[in-house]
Amino acid sequence: MFLQLKNTSDLIKVLDIQELINPNLDVVHGQDQEGQEEQEPDTFKKANLVFPSGESLPRCWIDANYRMAV
């Protein structure tokens, strides 16, 4: 799955979807899709990621207490 960094618009290939949908983790492992060569895996904060359309990640992927009323 590809996501986008908010501040740079770079595409990030998420390496483990389970990390992405786990609300108890605040980072995911991925590869920046910059340039023509395969980049080394790195960690990215979920708070800095959005879908390529610009839509935010679902709250249930980010907040373990998403069912609690605010």
Secondary structure as UniProt FT lines:
FT   STRAND          2..5
FT   TURN            6..8
FT   STRAND          11..14
FT   HELIX           17..21
FT   TURN            23..24
FT   STRAND          27..32
FT   STRAND          42..45
FT   HELIX           46..48
FT   STRAND          49..50
FT   TURN            52..53
FT   HELIX           59..62
FT   TURN            64..67
//
